[in-house]
Amino acid sequence: MNRLLSIFTCFAFCCFATSRLLAKEFESSFETVKNITIGWNLGNTLDSNSGDTLNMWQERWTYPLTPNKYETMWEQPTTKRSLITLFRKAGFNAIRVPVTWYPHMGIKCVNVGDKGYWYRSQWTESTVDAAWMRRVHEIVDYVTSQGMYCILNVHHDTGEANTAWLRADEATYKKEKNRFASLWKQIAEEFKDYDDHLLFEGYNEMLDPLGSWCFASFAANGNYNATIAASAYKAINGYAQTFVDAVRSTGGNNAERNLIVSTYGACSGSGSWNSHLLEPITQLNVPDDEANNHIIIEVHSYPSIKNLSSAKSEVRNMFKDLDTYIIKQKGVPVILGEWGSSETDAYTNYRSNKIDFCQYVVEQAKAKNIPTFYWMGLSDGESRSVPQFNEPELVDAIVKGYYGYNGYLPDIEPGDADNDGVVTVTDITTIASRILGGTPKPFNFDNADVDGDSRITVADIKATAAIILK
């Protein structure tokens, strides 16, 4: 028996060695958004940071200042692989991993004064701390090793806090362009051999110097300033192009990796209360790209759900506008990279509305081929350590919104990695392909994980061979 198993294993690897020479190209952007089912954000984790140049409390008071101190500073536990497995087994096949990078680019060593003040004028660093990059790498592996899609981004380096070194205006873009490009080249080099399950997102919710939400210059006197707005939109397009150019320059699988650029503030254009609301999606240019059909545009949405009918109407109109102004006019797909409700107490005080709303959003998004990534809840705080869902009704609503009334019903057939209904030598080849970094399609992770350890290893090849020989 052992000899036969060894023969099957060697045969599978030899088959794959030949197949790699004939490997197909990466999924296109449209193929990827079609293949993503439902997603979730690992929020308040790798994106945690002190958030105020006048009070860099983590950098000043924490010794030793390890990656884990940052990962847990916003009261989330250390991330475990089993948390990602929890979501996979519930029917999610994509995780967005928000990462804030600036605390790990030299400020803790050089630029934090005696009172915890970050001297931004003295900040010259662009090199990412190696220990931090290793931890980011580990969490990305938790996702991709389970056959799930992973979005890796630059998160609270943008936003309204004064620590945001990336701002949507031409002067800041000119000043920080090289550091931004350097950051993305480092990230891209770190992950250049990953397959098309890993996507890069250039920047999160980038705002103008006034911190305007909804559209550029909304925080200006009179709620609009044409000069500030024009500068903001021009800068956003500059950052998007720099991001794409930086990643592509690293070669390898990054030559075709799907890349995500966000609108100004990740604004979705929803609402009808101001004539400038659509500007973030109409003024964003699709970056020039040497790779064809590998750009995706991202928006976020957090409407009020106190009036459920109004919330649903806003959602319908938002998806209609995204379909019209981005998918059809710009010729690129869209993802809803963050979504939820504007009420932080919605699960407690508006639970029935929230449940209904969650299912409705996913149903409407699926109809437009727009993947959804719920922001941060569902499993939160200590529930992530168990792991378990602390908002199970919302999980159920999201899952039903995508899979239908019966929810997610995985077809578990141990060994049937290619999902063709029978277990054959082809399944061994498929599993071997995945182990060696290939992207076999179709590929059923649950079926391939014959030994049930949430990993695809040579042990699964041996177990599959045993099934064949039974």
N, C-alpha and C positions, 0 to 999 in steps of 0.2 A: 504493500500500500504506500509506504513512504517513498519508494522509488517512483511509483506512478504519479504521486503528488508532485515530486520534484520535476518530473518530465513535463507535466501540465504547466507548472510555474514557469519553467524555462521557455516552453513553447509560447506562452502568453507574452513574455517579455521580448522574445525574438520577433513575434508578430508586430508588437508595438514599435520596436526599433525601426522596422521597415515602414510602418504607417506614418511615423513622424516625418519621414522624408516627403510624404504626400499630404501633410497636415493642411487642413482648410484654413482660410483666413478667419480672423476674428469675426464674431457677430457684428453686424452693423448696429447702429444706434437704434433703428426701428426694431430690429430683431430682439435686441436686449430688452427694450421696454415692453415688448410683447411677452417675453419669457419671464419677466419679473411678475410675481403674483402680488403679494402684499409685503410691505416692509415696515421696519421699526427703527427708531433712533436710539442709540446708546448714549443718551444725553446726560449732562452734568457729571461726566466721568473724565475722559481725556480732554475735554474742553474746559475743565475747571481752571480758574486762575484768580489772582488777587483782585484784578478788575479796577484798580484805581492807582494812578501814578503817585498820588499823595499818601497812599496807605498800602504799601506792598507788604501786607501782614504775613503772608506765607514766606516770602523771601527773607524777611527780617527776623522772624521768630522761630522758624522751624529748622532744627538740626538733628541728624543730617537731612538735607533737602533731597529726598529720593523721588523717583517717579511715582512710587506708591503714595507718597504724601500729597502729591498733586491729584492723583486719581481719586483719592478719597476725601479731598478737602471740602467738597460740596455735599457731604453726608451720603454719598453712595459707597457701597462696599467695593472691595477689590473685585474686578470682573473675573468671572470664572467661565470656562468653556461650557459648563453645564447650563449657564443662562442662555447662551446662544442655541444650545440644543433644545431647550424648552420652547423657544420660538419656532425653531425648525419643525418640531413635532406637532406644533399647533397649526402649521400650514403656511407660515411665513418663509419666504425663500430669499430675503434680502435684508441687510442691516446697514444703516448709515452710521459711520463712526466719526462723529465730530471731534476734531483735534485743535486745540489752541497751542500755537507753536512759540510765541514770543518769549514766554518765561524760560524756554529751553534753548535760547539763542544768545546766551551770554549775560543777561541782565542780573542774574543772582550773584555772579562773581564780581562784577565791576561797577554796576550802575545803581545799586540800592544804597542810599545814604543812611546815616545813623538814625534818622527818624522814619525810615521806611519809604523814603521818597525815591522814585525812579527818575534818574536824570536822563531823560530821553535825548537831550542834546549831545550826550556823551556816548550814546549807543551806536557802536560801529559793527557789532557782531552780526553774522549771518549764518554761522555754522551751527547746526542742530546738535545738541548733546547726544552722544552715542547711546547712553543708557536709556534716554527717553525714546530714541528711535527704535531701540530693541523692544521696548514695551509696546509701542504702537504696532510693531511688527507682530508681536505675539497675539494681540487682539485681532488684527487682520487675519491671522492664521486660524484663530478660533472660528471665524466666519467662513473663509474660503475653503478650509479643509473639510467642511461639511457640505460642500457643493452649493453653497449659498452665494449670492451676489453681495459684494461689499462696496460701499461708497466711502472713500477716504477724502477728507476735506481740510481746508484752512478755515477755522471757525471764529472764535472770539478775538482774532487778530483784526476783525472788522467789528462793526456795531456802533453803539452810541457811547460806550464807556471811553474815558480819556486814554485808556491803554490801547485803543484801536489805532494801530499804526498804518493801517490801510484805509484810506478815506477816498470817497468818490469826488475828487476834484483834481484838476490838471496839475496844480502845483505839487500836491502830495504824490500823485502818480509819477511825476518826473523825479521826485526825491527818492521814492521807495521802489521804483521799477526794478533796479538791479538786485536789491535784497529779496524782493518778491520772486524774481526769476531764479535766484540762487536757491531759495527755499524749495521751489518746485523741482529744480534739477536734483537736489538731494533726495527728495521724496521719490522722484521718478527713478533715480538710480537704485535706490533701495529695493524697489518693487518691480524692476524692469522685466524680470523673468516670469511674473505672474500672468495667468491667462485672462480671458475676457470676463471672468467673474469679478475682477477688480476694476472699479471705475474711479477716476479722480474727479473731484469737484474743486474748481479753482479758488473759490471764496464764498463765504456765507452771506450774511445780510449786510452788504456794504452800503454805508450811508454817507451823505455829504457832510461837510464840516459843522453844519448846524444840527446834525442828528435827525434829519427829516425822515419821517415814515410816510408811507402811502405813495409818495412821489417826490422827486428831487425838489428841494427848496420849500417844501410845505411849512417848515418851521421859520421861514423868513417873514418879515413884516408884510402883512397883507396875504400871507399864506402862499405866495409865489414870487419868485424872482427869476426872470428869464435867463439872466447871465449865469447865476449860480446853477440853475437847472441844466443849461447847455454844457457847462463845464463838468458837471457830475456825470451826465450821460456819455460825454466824450471820454472821460476817465474810465468809466465802466468798460467801455469798448476797448480801451487800451489795456486794462488789466486782463480782459478775456483773451486778447490776442497774445499778450506776453505769456500767459499761462500755457496756451496751446503751443506756442513756439518753444517754450522751455521744456515741456514734456517731450515733444517730438524730437528735440535735439539729442535726447539721450538714447535713442534707437532701441534695439531689441523689440520686445512686445509693445513698448510704448509707441512705436511707429503707427500702430493701429488701435491702440487702446481707446475705448469710448471715454470722452471727456465731457464734463458738465460745466456749463457757465450759467450763472444766475443773473436775473434781471436786477436793476437797481433795487436794493433792499430786499431782494427776492420777492418784490411786490407782484401780485397776480393781476392787478388791474380791476379787481372786483369792486362793485359799488357803482352808484350813479350820482353821488352827491357832489362831485367836482369834475370839471371838464378835463383835468389833467391826470386822472387816475390811470388811463391807459398808456401814458407815456413810458413807464418802465418796460412794458412789453413791446411797444412800437418802436422805441428808440434804441433797443438793443440790437446790435448787428451780430450776425453769425460770423465768428472768426474765420479768416482764411485758414485753410487746413490742407496740407499735402495729402492727408488721408481722406478718402471720400466716405461720406455717410458715417462719421464717428463723433458727431457733436450732439449733445442733448442740452436743452434749456430747462432750468429749474425755477420754480416759484414756491411760495409758502402761503398758507391760508389759515386764519384764526377768526372766523366770524362769531358774533354773539349768537347763542342758541336759546336765549330766553324766549324769543318768539320763533318757534320751530318752523313755521311756514315761511317766514321771512328768510331764515337761514337757508332753507332748501332752495328758495328762489335765487338767493345770492350765489349758491353753489352751482345751480344750473347755468346761470348767466356767466359765471367765471369759466366753466368748462367750455361753454360756447365761444367765449372770446379767445381762450387759449387755442382752441381748434382753428378759429378764423385767423387770428393775427400771428400765430407762431407755426402751428403744424401745417396749415395750408399756405400761408403767405411766405413764411421763411423756409419751409420744406424740411424742418427738423422736428423730432419728437420732444415731448415735455414730460417731466416728472414733478409730482407734488412732493417735494423733499421734506417738508414739515407740514403738519396740519393738526388741528384740534379745535378747541373753542376758546374764545377770549376770556371766559369766566374760569378762574382758577378753582372755584368751588363747584364746578358743574357736576362732577360725579357724586357729590354729596347732596346738593340742593336742586339739581335739574337732571337727575339720573335718567328718567324715562326719555327726556328730550335728547340727552347725550347718546343713549343707546340707539335710538331711532336715527339720530344724525350720523353716527359713525357708519351704520350700515348703508345709509343713503349716499354718503360721500363716496364710499368704495364702489357702490353700484354704478353711480354716475361716471366715476373716473374710469372704471373698466370699460364702459360703453364707448369712451373716447380713446381707449388704449393709453391711458395715463397712469403709471404706477403710483402708489401712495405709500408714504413713510410716516407713520404716526409718531408724534413727538413725545417721547420719553416716558409717558405713563405706562399703564398695563402691568408692568412689573417695576416697582419703585422701592428705594430704600432697602431695608433688610429682606424684603421679599426676593430681591435678586440673589441673596446669599443662599436661599433654601435649595434651588430657586422655585418660585411659584408666581402666579399672577395674583396681584392684589386688586385688579379691576377685571375680573373674569367675564362680566357681562359685556364689557366693551370689546374684549378679545373675541367673544362669540359673535358680536355684531359685525366686527370687521371681517372675520372669517366667512360669515354667511353672506356678507356683501359681495365677496369675490366668488366663493364656491357655490353659493346657493343655499337653499333652505336646510339641506342636510349637513352643511358645513364641510369641513375637510375630512375626506375619507381616503387615507392613503392605502394604496393597493400593495400590501406587503407580501411579496413572494421571494423568500430568501434565495439569493443567488441570481435572480433575474435582473441583472444590472442594466441591460439594454431594454428592459421593459417590453419584450416581445411575446411574453406569455410562456416561454419555455426556458429552462436552464441548460445552456450548452457551453462548448468551449469558447464561443464568441463572448459570453459573459466574462470569462476569465480574461480574455484580451481587453475587454472594456474596463475591467477593474484595474488591470495592469497599466492601461493608458492613463487612468486617473492618478494612480500612485506616482507615475513618472512625470506628472505635470501636464498631461494632455487634457483636452476638452472633449471627451467623447459625447456624442449626441445621437440618440437620447441617452440619458444617464439617470438612473433612479438611485439616489443615495441610500435610502432606507433599505432597498432590496440588496444593494451592494454591501451594506454593512451587516454581513451575515452573522458575525459574532456579537453584534449589538453593543459595541463599545463606543459608538459615535465617531469612529475613525475608519478610514479606508486604508488597510495595510495588507501585507503579504498573507497575514493570517486569514483574511477574507478570501483570498485566492485559494488557499488550501481548503477552506471550508466549502467553497463553491465546487472545487474539484471533488470533494467527498460526496457532495449531493449528486453530482453527475455520475459518479461511480457506484452509487448506492443501488 
